[in-house]
């Protein structure tokens, strides 16, 4: 199993969710996060004062899928989240040893 953690632009969330649903991904966790990378934020002027906004709003989408589905999911997220501009986000993959469904006690891929 592989955990796929996607940090994307908030306005691309609906496209990413649709792409994951089309692949049959049945569960995901979505969190509002703030951060920066190469984008480095921006400068905003308000009432004559200059503010440096360094932490930009992003969305984090976490999914756990079987090993054979991981590449397909990553490709779908990249396609759905890409705008071609700095700040599109990142995807991180982590190997998962086991998963347990609390309600039934099922383990492994069937617990997903």
Secondary structure, DSSP 4 states (H G I P E B T S, - for coil): -EEEEEEE-GGGHHHHHHHHHHTT----EEEEEEE-STT--EEEEETTEEEEE-SEEEEEEEEEE-GGGHHHHHHHHHHHH--SSTT-EEEEEEE----B-TTT--BGGGG-
